[in-house]
Amino acid sequence: MFVEGALPGEEVAFQVLKKKASFEIGRLTAIAKGAGSRQAPRCPHFGVCGGCSLQHTDARTQMAAKQRWLEENLVRIGKVAPEVMLPIVYGEDWNYRRRARLGARFVDKKGGALVGFREKRSSYITDMRECHVLPLEISRLIPPLRQLVEGLAIRARLPQVEVAVGDNAAVLVFRHLDALTPADEFRLKEFSKAHGVQVWLQSGGPETARPFEPAQSELFYDLPEFGVRLAFGPTDFTQVNHGVNRILVGRAVRLLDPQPGERIADLFCGLGNFSLPLARRGAHVVGFEGSAALVERARRNAAANGLVVQFEVMDLFKPNLTPFAPFAKMLVDPPREGAIEIVKALPGPENASWPRRIVYVSCDPATLARDAGVLVHAKGFRLAAAGVVNMFPHTAHVESIALFER
């Protein structure tokens, strides 16, 4: 029985939303006996907005639940258990979310434009005035953004505003289905100047995003532990929580323990988030990524940081690592689908010359558990350590990291 809004140990009343053969889903309606970890949600939109689901309990309880979920998935799906549970990686609980896609909609019945996250279990946009997980400077922009959208001639054809915040600037990417009028362009430029944000326009897919005001624009974030600066575009994939990402990269590098001259593969390398720090430690890194645009971005980042890193475009759901092998170690950071094809392609215990060690960064405990089962039961690895990372406070999203050794 899953009861949305209830906490472990509480006695509650609830409304059943869905019944299945093996489980039911319900929604809390009243609390007879509350948990000590329960707290008042900080955001006035909590419960309606779909952006957060766990503001009603403290960070320790949130992360304990996520750690249990990781362990349960590893045991139930992968039939494995880590030899060591790593300490939980904590970061800032609030104003951490540097990337977000905000829906935009003009609704006469609600008095004008709405800009924000979608409501829970709904396609409607939340009638929100603030957001406590977005950076403060972005949260403060929600009311003026609503006014801006209301005043645009194409307000009915502007479905999304994407947020991207770097260490140097903040960008708003306006997705528009129709061409802007000259008056619309003037309003966007004035908004950019008045609020100190950079404005990009996107007429189609992510590849069509272009800087508008100012005409030249690029974001970056720093990894001070490694003396690395990574430039990125507002529609490029980056971790949403830059503070926790710094800690995560440091932990991943220490677990992998790169040695000078060692050949290391970074799979799903993106724009070089792990590749460049590994190279800074003297390893010979080969980064693999499915997106040609991200590979080009990674190459430019390596050159800008004075590092020599080899980056290759490869479909990692149909991998062929043989021309580049062997690798002493590997870092794998896949999307939610996991890395099952890569795991299956690795040498088995009968030919266990490489890799000796794998660090796996996961955004889905279920696919991590599935891949861990193959690594341990078919490929001759042991799950030496695993732990959770508080990348998305107040949400049910579970980020984790695992260490596999021959």
C-alpha positions as a Markdown table, in Angstrom:
| # | Residue | x | y | z |
|---|---|---|---|---|
| 1 | Met | 0.0 | 0.0 | 0.0 |
| 2 | Phe | 1.5 | 3.3 | -1.1 |
| 3 | Val | -0.1 | 6.4 | 0.5 |
| 4 | Glu | 1.0 | 9.7 | -1.0 |
| 5 | Gly | 1.6 | 12.2 | 1.8 |
| 6 | Ala | 2.0 | 9.7 | 4.6 |
| 7 | Leu | 5.3 | 8.9 | 6.4 |
| 8 | Pro | 6.6 | 5.7 | 7.9 |
| 9 | Gly | 5.1 | 5.0 | 11.4 |
| 10 | Glu | 2.1 | 7.3 | 11.0 |
| 11 | Glu | -1.5 | 6.3 | 11.5 |
| 12 | Val | -3.6 | 8.0 | 8.7 |
| 13 | Ala | -6.8 | 8.0 | 6.8 |
| 14 | Phe | -6.6 | 8.0 | 3.0 |
| 15 | Gln | -8.5 | 7.8 | -0.2 |
| 16 | Val | -7.8 | 5.0 | -2.6 |
| 17 | Leu | -6.8 | 6.2 | -6.1 |
| 18 | Lys | -5.8 | 3.0 | -7.8 |
| 19 | Lys | -6.2 | -0.7 | -7.1 |
| 20 | Lys | -4.0 | -3.4 | -8.6 |
| 21 | Ala | -3.7 | -7.1 | -7.9 |
| 22 | Ser | -0.6 | -6.7 | -5.7 |
| 23 | Phe | -0.7 | -3.1 | -4.6 |
| 24 | Glu | -2.9 | 0.0 | -4.1 |
| 25 | Ile | -2.1 | 3.7 | -4.3 |
| 26 | Gly | -3.8 | 6.2 | -2.1 |
| 27 | Arg | -3.8 | 9.8 | -1.1 |
| 28 | Leu | -3.6 | 11.1 | 2.5 |
| 29 | Thr | -6.8 | 12.7 | 3.8 |
| 30 | Ala | -6.1 | 12.9 | 7.6 |
| 31 | Ile | -3.4 | 12.2 | 10.2 |
| 32 | Ala | -4.4 | 10.4 | 13.4 |
| 33 | Lys | -0.8 | 10.0 | 14.7 |
| 34 | Gly | 2.0 | 12.0 | 13.0 |
| 35 | Ala | 5.7 | 11.1 | 12.7 |
| 36 | Gly | 8.4 | 13.0 | 14.5 |
| 37 | Ser | 10.1 | 13.7 | 11.2 |
| 38 | Arg | 7.0 | 15.5 | 9.8 |
| 39 | Gln | 7.5 | 19.2 | 9.1 |
| 40 | Ala | 5.5 | 22.0 | 7.6 |
| 41 | Pro | 6.1 | 22.3 | 3.9 |
| 42 | Arg | 8.1 | 25.5 | 3.1 |
| 43 | Cys | 6.4 | 26.2 | -0.2 |
| 44 | Pro | 2.8 | 27.4 | -0.3 |
| 45 | His | 2.2 | 25.5 | -3.6 |
| 46 | Phe | 3.3 | 22.1 | -2.1 |
| 47 | Gly | 0.6 | 19.4 | -2.6 |
| 48 | Val | -0.6 | 21.0 | -5.8 |
| 49 | Cys | 2.7 | 21.5 | -7.7 |
| 50 | Gly | 4.3 | 18.4 | -9.1 |
| 51 | Gly | 7.8 | 19.7 | -8.7 |
| 52 | Cys | 8.3 | 18.4 | -5.1 |
| 53 | Ser | 6.7 | 15.5 | -3.2 |
| 54 | Leu | 8.6 | 15.3 | 0.1 |
| 55 | Gln | 8.7 | 18.7 | 1.6 |
| 56 | His | 6.6 | 17.4 | 4.5 |
| 57 | Thr | 9.5 | 15.5 | 6.0 |
| 58 | Asp | 13.1 | 16.3 | 7.0 |
| 59 | Ala | 16.2 | 15.6 | 4.9 |
| 60 | Arg | 17.4 | 12.8 | 7.0 |
| 61 | Thr | 14.2 | 10.9 | 6.7 |
| 62 | Gln | 14.0 | 11.6 | 2.9 |
| 63 | Met | 17.5 | 10.2 | 2.4 |
| 64 | Ala | 17.0 | 7.2 | 4.7 |
| 65 | Ala | 14.0 | 6.2 | 2.6 |
| 66 | Lys | 16.0 | 6.7 | -0.6 |
| 67 | Gln | 18.8 | 4.5 | 0.8 |
| 68 | Arg | 16.3 | 1.8 | 1.7 |
| 69 | Trp | 14.9 | 2.0 | -1.8 |
| 70 | Leu | 18.3 | 1.6 | -3.3 |
| 71 | Glu | 19.1 | -1.4 | -1.1 |
| 72 | Glu | 15.7 | -3.1 | -1.8 |
| 73 | Asn | 16.2 | -2.7 | -5.6 |
| 74 | Leu | 19.7 | -4.2 | -5.5 |
| 75 | Val | 18.4 | -7.2 | -3.5 |
| 76 | Arg | 15.1 | -7.7 | -5.3 |
| 77 | Ile | 16.1 | -7.1 | -8.9 |
| 78 | Gly | 19.9 | -7.7 | -9.0 |
| 79 | Lys | 20.1 | -10.3 | -6.2 |
| 80 | Val | 23.2 | -8.4 | -4.9 |
| 81 | Ala | 24.1 | -6.4 | -1.8 |
| 82 | Pro | 26.9 | -3.9 | -1.4 |
| 83 | Glu | 29.8 | -4.9 | 0.9 |
| 84 | Val | 29.8 | -1.3 | 2.2 |
| 85 | Met | 27.2 | 1.4 | 2.2 |
| 86 | Leu | 28.8 | 4.7 | 1.4 |
| 87 | Pro | 28.0 | 7.8 | 3.5 |
| 88 | Ile | 25.1 | 9.8 | 2.0 |
| 89 | Val | 26.1 | 12.8 | 0.0 |
| 90 | Tyr | 24.2 | 15.9 | 1.2 |
| 91 | Gly | 24.0 | 19.4 | -0.3 |
| 92 | Glu | 21.8 | 22.4 | 0.0 |
| 93 | Asp | 18.2 | 21.5 | 0.6 |
| 94 | Trp | 16.8 | 24.7 | -1.0 |
| 95 | Asn | 17.4 | 26.9 | -4.1 |
| 96 | Tyr | 19.5 | 24.1 | -5.6 |
| 97 | Arg | 17.8 | 23.4 | -8.9 |
| 98 | Arg | 19.8 | 25.1 | -11.7 |
| 99 | Arg | 18.0 | 23.4 | -14.6 |
| 100 | Ala | 14.2 | 23.3 | -15.0 |
| 101 | Arg | 11.6 | 23.3 | -17.7 |
| 102 | Leu | 8.7 | 25.5 | -16.7 |
| 103 | Gly | 5.4 | 25.2 | -18.6 |
| 104 | Ala | 3.8 | 28.4 | -19.8 |
| 105 | Arg | 0.1 | 28.8 | -20.7 |
| 106 | Phe | -2.3 | 31.7 | -21.2 |
| 107 | Val | -5.5 | 31.0 | -19.4 |
| 108 | Asp | -8.2 | 33.7 | -19.4 |
| 109 | Lys | -10.2 | 31.9 | -16.7 |
| 110 | Lys | -7.3 | 32.2 | -14.3 |
| 111 | Gly | -6.7 | 35.8 | -15.0 |
| 112 | Gly | -3.9 | 35.6 | -17.5 |
| 113 | Ala | -0.6 | 33.7 | -18.0 |
| 114 | Leu | 0.7 | 30.9 | -15.8 |
| 115 | Val | 4.4 | 30.0 | -15.6 |
| 116 | Gly | 5.6 | 27.1 | -13.5 |
| 117 | Phe | 5.8 | 23.3 | -13.0 |
| 118 | Arg | 2.8 | 21.1 | -13.9 |
| 119 | Glu | 0.3 | 20.1 | -11.2 |
| 120 | Lys | 0.5 | 16.6 | -9.8 |
| 121 | Arg | -1.0 | 14.0 | -12.1 |
| 122 | Ser | -2.2 | 16.7 | -14.5 |
| 123 | Ser | -1.2 | 18.6 | -17.6 |
| 124 | Tyr | -2.3 | 21.9 | -16.0 |
| 125 | Ile | 0.3 | 24.5 | -15.0 |
| 126 | Thr | 0.5 | 25.3 | -11.3 |
| 127 | Asp | -0.7 | 28.8 | -10.4 |
| 128 | Met | 2.5 | 29.6 | -8.7 |
| 129 | Arg | 4.2 | 32.8 | -7.5 |
| 130 | Glu | 7.4 | 31.4 | -6.1 |
| 131 | Cys | 9.5 | 28.2 | -6.0 |
| 132 | His | 11.8 | 27.3 | -3.1 |
| 133 | Val | 13.9 | 24.7 | -5.0 |
| 134 | Leu | 14.8 | 27.1 | -7.9 |
| 135 | Pro | 17.6 | 29.6 | -7.3 |
| 136 | Leu | 16.3 | 32.6 | -5.5 |
| 137 | Glu | 16.9 | 34.9 | -8.5 |
| 138 | Ile | 14.8 | 32.6 | -10.7 |
| 139 | Ser | 12.0 | 32.2 | -8.1 |
| 140 | Arg | 11.7 | 36.0 | -7.9 |
| 141 | Leu | 11.2 | 36.1 | -11.7 |
| 142 | Ile | 8.0 | 34.0 | -11.8 |
| 143 | Pro | 5.6 | 36.9 | -11.3 |
| 144 | Pro | 7.3 | 39.2 | -13.8 |
| 145 | Leu | 7.6 | 36.2 | -16.2 |
| 146 | Arg | 3.8 | 35.8 | -16.0 |
| 147 | Gln | 3.4 | 39.5 | -16.8 |
| 148 | Leu | 5.8 | 39.2 | -19.7 |
| 149 | Val | 4.0 | 36.2 | -21.3 |
| 150 | Glu | 0.6 | 38.0 | -20.9 |
| 151 | Gly | 1.9 | 41.0 | -22.9 |
| 152 | Leu | 3.3 | 39.0 | -25.8 |
| 153 | Ala | 1.3 | 38.8 | -29.1 |
| 154 | Ile | 2.3 | 35.0 | -29.3 |
| 155 | Arg | 1.4 | 34.3 | -25.7 |
| 156 | Ala | -0.9 | 31.4 | -26.8 |
| 157 | Arg | 2.0 | 29.9 | -28.8 |
| 158 | Leu | 4.7 | 29.9 | -26.1 |
| 159 | Pro | 4.5 | 26.6 | -24.2 |
| 160 | Gln | 7.7 | 26.5 | -22.3 |
| 161 | Val | 10.5 | 28.5 | -20.6 |
| 162 | Glu | 13.6 | 26.5 | -19.9 |
| 163 | Val | 15.9 | 27.6 | -17.0 |
| 164 | Ala | 19.6 | 27.1 | -17.0 |
| 165 | Val | 21.9 | 28.7 | -14.3 |
| 166 | Gly | 25.7 | 28.6 | -14.5 |
| 167 | Asp | 28.3 | 30.0 | -12.1 |
| 168 | Asn | 28.5 | 33.1 | -14.3 |
| 169 | Ala | 24.9 | 33.8 | -15.5 |
| 170 | Ala | 21.3 | 32.7 | -15.8 |
| 171 | Val | 19.6 | 31.9 | -19.1 |
| 172 | Leu | 15.9 | 31.7 | -19.9 |
| 173 | Val | 15.1 | 29.8 | -23.1 |
| 174 | Phe | 11.7 | 30.7 | -24.6 |
| 175 | Arg | 10.2 | 27.9 | -26.7 |
| 176 | His | 7.9 | 29.6 | -29.3 |
| 177 | Leu | 5.8 | 27.9 | -31.9 |
| 178 | Asp | 5.2 | 31.1 | -34.0 |
| 179 | Ala | 7.5 | 33.8 | -35.0 |
| 180 | Leu | 7.9 | 36.7 | -32.6 |
| 181 | Thr | 6.6 | 40.1 | -33.6 |
| 182 | Pro | 8.9 | 43.2 | -33.4 |
| 183 | Ala | 7.0 | 44.2 | -30.3 |
| 184 | Asp | 7.6 | 40.8 | -28.7 |
| 185 | Glu | 11.3 | 41.0 | -29.4 |
| 186 | Phe | 11.4 | 44.5 | -27.8 |
| 187 | Arg | 9.7 | 43.2 | -24.6 |
| 188 | Leu | 12.1 | 40.2 | -24.3 |
| 189 | Lys | 15.1 | 42.5 | -24.7 |
| 190 | Glu | 13.7 | 44.9 | -22.0 |
| 191 | Phe | 13.0 | 42.0 | -19.7 |
| 192 | Ser | 16.6 | 40.7 | -20.1 |
| 193 | Lys | 18.1 | 44.1 | -19.3 |
| 194 | Ala | 15.7 | 44.8 | -16.4 |
| 195 | His | 16.2 | 41.4 | -14.6 |
| 196 | Gly | 19.8 | 40.6 | -15.5 |
| 197 | Val | 19.1 | 37.4 | -17.2 |
| 198 | Gln | 20.1 | 36.2 | -20.7 |
| 199 | Val | 17.4 | 35.3 | -23.1 |
| 200 | Trp | 17.5 | 32.5 | -25.7 |
| 201 | Leu | 14.9 | 31.6 | -28.3 |
| 202 | Gln | 14.0 | 28.1 | -29.4 |
| 203 | Ser | 11.7 | 27.7 | -32.5 |
| 204 | Gly | 12.0 | 23.9 | -32.7 |
| 205 | Gly | 14.0 | 21.1 | -31.1 |
| 206 | Pro | 16.9 | 21.7 | -28.6 |
| 207 | Glu | 19.3 | 22.2 | -31.5 |
| 208 | Thr | 17.4 | 25.3 | -32.6 |
| 209 | Ala | 18.1 | 27.2 | -29.4 |
| 210 | Arg | 20.0 | 30.4 | -30.1 |
| 211 | Pro | 21.1 | 33.4 | -28.0 |
| 212 | Phe | 18.9 | 36.4 | -28.5 |
| 213 | Glu | 19.8 | 39.0 | -25.8 |
| 214 | Pro | 22.7 | 39.4 | -25.6 |
| 215 | Ala | 23.7 | 38.1 | -29.0 |
| 216 | Gln | 26.7 | 36.1 | -27.6 |
| 217 | Ser | 26.1 | 33.9 | -24.5 |
| 218 | Glu | 27.6 | 30.9 | -22.9 |
| 219 | Leu | 27.4 | 29.4 | -19.4 |
| 220 | Phe | 30.0 | 27.6 | -17.4 |
| 221 | Tyr | 30.4 | 25.9 | -14.0 |
| 222 | Asp | 33.6 | 25.2 | -12.1 |
| 223 | Leu | 34.9 | 22.1 | -10.4 |
| 224 | Pro | 37.4 | 23.8 | -8.0 |
| 225 | Glu | 38.9 | 20.5 | -6.6 |
| 226 | Phe | 40.2 | 19.7 | -10.1 |
| 227 | Gly | 40.8 | 23.2 | -11.4 |
| 228 | Val | 38.4 | 22.6 | -14.2 |
| 229 | Arg | 35.8 | 24.9 | -15.8 |
| 230 | Leu | 33.1 | 23.4 | -18.1 |
| 231 | Ala | 31.3 | 25.6 | -20.6 |
| 232 | Phe | 27.7 | 24.4 | -21.6 |
| 233 | Gly | 24.7 | 25.6 | -23.5 |
| 234 | Pro | 21.3 | 26.0 | -21.7 |
| 235 | Thr | 19.8 | 23.0 | -23.5 |
| 236 | Asp | 22.9 | 20.7 | -22.9 |
| 237 | Phe | 22.5 | 18.1 | -20.2 |
| 238 | Thr | 24.2 | 19.0 | -16.9 |
| 239 | Gln | 23.4 | 17.9 | -13.4 |
| 240 | Val | 20.7 | 20.2 | -11.9 |
| 241 | Asn | 22.4 | 20.5 | -8.5 |
| 242 | His | 25.9 | 22.0 | -9.1 |
| 243 | Gly | 26.9 | 21.9 | -5.4 |
| 244 | Val | 26.1 | 18.2 | -5.1 |
| 245 | Asn | 27.7 | 17.5 | -8.5 |
| 246 | Arg | 31.0 | 18.9 | -7.2 |
| 247 | Ile | 30.9 | 16.4 | -4.3 |
| 248 | Leu | 29.8 | 13.6 | -6.6 |
| 249 | Val | 32.6 | 14.1 | -9.0 |
| 250 | Gly | 35.1 | 14.1 | -6.2 |
| 251 | Arg | 33.7 | 10.9 | -4.8 |
| 252 | Ala | 33.7 | 9.2 | -8.2 |
| 253 | Val | 37.3 | 10.1 | -8.9 |
| 254 | Arg | 38.4 | 8.9 | -5.5 |
| 255 | Leu | 36.6 | 5.6 | -5.9 |
| 256 | Leu | 38.0 | 5.0 | -9.3 |
| 257 | Asp | 41.5 | 6.0 | -8.1 |
| 258 | Pro | 43.0 | 7.0 | -11.5 |
| 259 | Gln | 46.7 | 6.5 | -11.8 |
| 260 | Pro | 49.0 | 8.5 | -14.2 |
| 261 | Gly | 49.0 | 6.8 | -17.6 |
| 262 | Glu | 46.0 | 4.5 | -16.8 |
| 263 | Arg | 43.5 | 4.0 | -19.7 |
| 264 | Ile | 40.1 | 4.9 | -18.4 |
| 265 | Ala | 36.8 | 4.9 | -20.3 |
| 266 | Asp | 34.1 | 7.4 | -19.5 |
| 267 | Leu | 30.8 | 6.2 | -20.9 |
| 268 | Phe | 28.0 | 8.6 | -21.4 |
| 269 | Cys | 30.6 | 11.3 | -20.9 |
| 270 | Gly | 28.5 | 14.3 | -21.9 |
| 271 | Leu | 30.4 | 17.5 | -22.0 |
| 272 | Gly | 33.3 | 16.1 | -19.8 |
| 273 | Asn | 31.9 | 16.3 | -16.3 |
| 274 | Phe | 34.0 | 13.3 | -15.1 |
| 275 | Ser | 36.4 | 13.0 | -18.1 |
| 276 | Leu | 38.3 | 16.2 | -17.4 |
| 277 | Pro | 38.8 | 15.6 | -13.6 |
| 278 | Leu | 40.0 | 12.1 | -14.4 |
| 279 | Ala | 42.4 | 13.5 | -16.9 |
| 280 | Arg | 43.6 | 16.1 | -14.4 |
| 281 | Arg | 44.8 | 13.2 | -12.3 |
| 282 | Gly | 47.0 | 12.0 | -15.1 |
| 283 | Ala | 44.9 | 9.2 | -16.6 |
| 284 | His | 44.5 | 8.7 | -20.3 |
| 285 | Val | 40.8 | 9.1 | -20.7 |
| 286 | Val | 38.6 | 8.1 | -23.6 |
| 287 | Gly | 35.1 | 9.6 | -23.4 |
| 288 | Phe | 32.2 | 8.1 | -25.3 |
| 289 | Glu | 28.9 | 9.8 | -25.9 |
| 290 | Gly | 26.0 | 9.4 | -28.3 |
| 291 | Ser | 25.5 | 13.1 | -29.0 |
| 292 | Ala | 27.9 | 14.6 | -31.6 |
| 293 | Ala | 27.1 | 18.1 | -30.3 |
| 294 | Leu | 28.1 | 17.1 | -26.7 |
| 295 | Val | 31.3 | 15.4 | -27.9 |
| 296 | Glu | 32.3 | 18.6 | -29.7 |
| 297 | Arg | 31.5 | 20.6 | -26.6 |
| 298 | Ala | 33.6 | 18.1 | -24.5 |
| 299 | Arg | 36.6 | 18.5 | -26.9 |
| 300 | Arg | 36.4 | 22.3 | -26.6 |
| 301 | Asn | 36.2 | 22.0 | -22.8 |
| 302 | Ala | 39.3 | 19.8 | -22.7 |
| 303 | Ala | 41.3 | 22.2 | -24.9 |
| 304 | Ala | 40.2 | 25.2 | -22.8 |
| 305 | Asn | 41.4 | 23.5 | -19.7 |
| 306 | Gly | 44.7 | 22.5 | -21.3 |
| 307 | Leu | 43.9 | 18.8 | -21.1 |
| 308 | Val | 44.4 | 16.0 | -23.6 |
| 309 | Val | 41.3 | 13.8 | -23.7 |
| 310 | Gln | 40.0 | 11.6 | -26.5 |
| 311 | Phe | 36.3 | 11.9 | -27.2 |
| 312 | Glu | 34.4 | 9.6 | -29.5 |
| 313 | Val | 30.8 | 9.5 | -30.8 |
| 314 | Met | 29.2 | 6.1 | -30.1 |
| 315 | Asp | 25.7 | 4.7 | -29.8 |
| 316 | Leu | 26.1 | 3.3 | -26.3 |
| 317 | Phe | 23.0 | 1.3 | -26.6 |
| 318 | Lys | 24.8 | -0.6 | -29.4 |
| 319 | Pro | 28.3 | -0.3 | -28.1 |
| 320 | Asn | 31.5 | -1.5 | -29.8 |
| 321 | Leu | 34.4 | -0.8 | -27.5 |
| 322 | Thr | 36.7 | -3.4 | -29.0 |
| 323 | Pro | 38.7 | -1.0 | -31.3 |
| 324 | Phe | 39.5 | 1.1 | -28.2 |
| 325 | Ala | 40.0 | -1.6 | -25.6 |
| 326 | Pro | 41.4 | -2.6 | -23.2 |
| 327 | Phe | 40.6 | -0.2 | -20.3 |
| 328 | Ala | 42.0 | -0.6 | -16.8 |
| 329 | Lys | 38.9 | 1.2 | -15.3 |
| 330 | Met | 35.6 | 2.5 | -16.4 |
| 331 | Leu | 33.2 | 5.2 | -15.3 |
| 332 | Val | 29.6 | 4.8 | -16.4 |
| 333 | Asp | 26.9 | 7.5 | -16.0 |
| 334 | Pro | 23.9 | 6.4 | -18.1 |
| 335 | Pro | 20.4 | 7.9 | -18.4 |
| 336 | Arg | 17.5 | 6.2 | -16.7 |
| 337 | Glu | 17.6 | 3.3 | -19.2 |
| 338 | Gly | 20.9 | 2.2 | -17.6 |
| 339 | Ala | 23.8 | 0.6 | -19.4 |
| 340 | Ile | 22.8 | -3.1 | -19.9 |
| 341 | Glu | 24.3 | -3.3 | -23.4 |
| 342 | Ile | 27.6 | -2.0 | -22.2 |
| 343 | Val | 27.6 | -4.4 | -19.3 |
| 344 | Lys | 26.8 | -7.4 | -21.5 |
| 345 | Ala | 29.6 | -6.4 | -23.9 |
| 346 | Leu | 32.3 | -6.5 | -21.2 |
| 347 | Pro | 34.6 | -9.6 | -20.9 |
| 348 | Gly | 33.4 | -12.3 | -18.6 |
| 349 | Pro | 35.3 | -14.0 | -15.8 |
| 350 | Glu | 37.0 | -16.4 | -18.2 |
| 351 | Asn | 38.7 | -13.4 | -19.8 |
| 352 | Ala | 38.8 | -11.0 | -16.9 |
| 353 | Ser | 41.8 | -8.9 | -18.0 |
| 354 | Trp | 39.7 | -5.6 | -18.2 |
| 355 | Pro | 38.3 | -3.6 | -16.6 |
| 356 | Arg | 39.5 | -4.1 | -13.0 |
| 357 | Arg | 37.2 | -1.5 | -11.6 |
| 358 | Ile | 33.9 | 0.3 | -12.5 |
| 359 | Val | 32.3 | 3.3 | -10.9 |
| 360 | Tyr | 28.6 | 3.4 | -11.9 |
| 361 | Val | 26.7 | 6.7 | -11.4 |
| 362 | Ser | 22.9 | 6.0 | -11.6 |
| 363 | Cys | 19.7 | 8.1 | -11.7 |
| 364 | Asp | 17.5 | 5.0 | -11.5 |
| 365 | Pro | 18.0 | 2.3 | -8.8 |
| 366 | Ala | 16.0 | -0.3 | -10.8 |
| 367 | Thr | 18.3 | -0.2 | -13.9 |
| 368 | Leu | 21.4 | 0.0 | -11.6 |
| 369 | Ala | 20.2 | -3.1 | -9.8 |
| 370 | Arg | 19.5 | -4.9 | -13.1 |
| 371 | Asp | 23.0 | -4.0 | -14.4 |
| 372 | Ala | 24.6 | -4.9 | -11.1 |
| 373 | Gly | 23.1 | -8.4 | -11.2 |
| 374 | Val | 24.8 | -9.0 | -14.6 |
| 375 | Leu | 28.1 | -7.6 | -13.5 |
| 376 | Val | 28.2 | -9.7 | -10.3 |
| 377 | His | 26.6 | -13.0 | -11.5 |
| 378 | Ala | 27.9 | -13.1 | -15.1 |
| 379 | Lys | 30.9 | -10.9 | -15.4 |
| 380 | Gly | 33.0 | -11.7 | -12.3 |
| 381 | Phe | 32.6 | -8.5 | -10.3 |
| 382 | Arg | 31.7 | -7.9 | -6.7 |
| 383 | Leu | 29.7 | -4.9 | -5.6 |
| 384 | Ala | 32.2 | -3.4 | -3.3 |
| 385 | Ala | 30.3 | -0.3 | -2.3 |
| 386 | Ala | 27.1 | 1.8 | -3.0 |
| 387 | Gly | 25.4 | 4.8 | -1.7 |
| 388 | Val | 22.8 | 7.5 | -2.4 |
| 389 | Val | 23.4 | 11.1 | -3.4 |
| 390 | Asn | 21.0 | 13.9 | -2.5 |
| 391 | Met | 20.9 | 15.4 | -6.0 |
| 392 | Phe | 17.1 | 16.2 | -5.9 |
| 393 | Pro | 16.0 | 17.2 | -2.3 |
| 394 | His | 12.2 | 17.0 | -1.7 |
| 395 | Thr | 11.6 | 14.7 | -4.6 |
| 396 | Ala | 11.4 | 11.0 | -5.0 |
| 397 | His | 14.2 | 10.9 | -7.5 |
| 398 | Val | 17.1 | 8.7 | -6.3 |
| 399 | Glu | 20.6 | 9.3 | -7.5 |
| 400 | Ser | 23.3 | 6.8 | -6.4 |
| 401 | Ile | 26.8 | 5.7 | -7.0 |
| 402 | Ala | 28.3 | 2.2 | -6.9 |
| 403 | Leu | 31.8 | 0.6 | -7.0 |
| 404 | Phe | 32.4 | -2.7 | -8.7 |
| 405 | Glu | 35.7 | -4.6 | -8.5 |
| 406 | Arg | 37.0 | -7.8 | -10.1 |
